[in-house]
């Protein structure tokens, strides 16, 4: 991640408008669209739609992390900005 992404992430937080780029599925089979902010060897940091708080989840609680295709990201974020 570069400096530009830090600015983009801060704008997502400020405007409560995350740019959805992944789906995560937890070990409880709960799937949700997210904007992935970062990872460490133990944790995922992300934003959820309509929630301007950074979520932190232990990687062991994540069953699946699925990247959206370019077309899916475009459709998801277009739909989100029209809500």
C-alpha positions, 0 to 999 in steps of 0.5 A: 500500500502506498501513500495514495491508498492511505488518502483513499482509505481516509476519504472512505472513512470520512464519507462513510462510503467504502469502496467494496472490493472483497467478500469475506466469509467468517467461520460462522458462514456469515458473508459480507462485502468489505473494503479491505484496508490491510492485513498482518500475519494475524489480522484483517483490517476492513470497512463494511458498508454503512459503518465508518468504523474500522473492523479488525478480525483475526485471520483464524476467524476468516473462512474465505476472502474472495476478491471481486472482479473489476466488473463486480467492483464497479457494479457494487460501488455504483449501486452503493453510491446511488443508495 
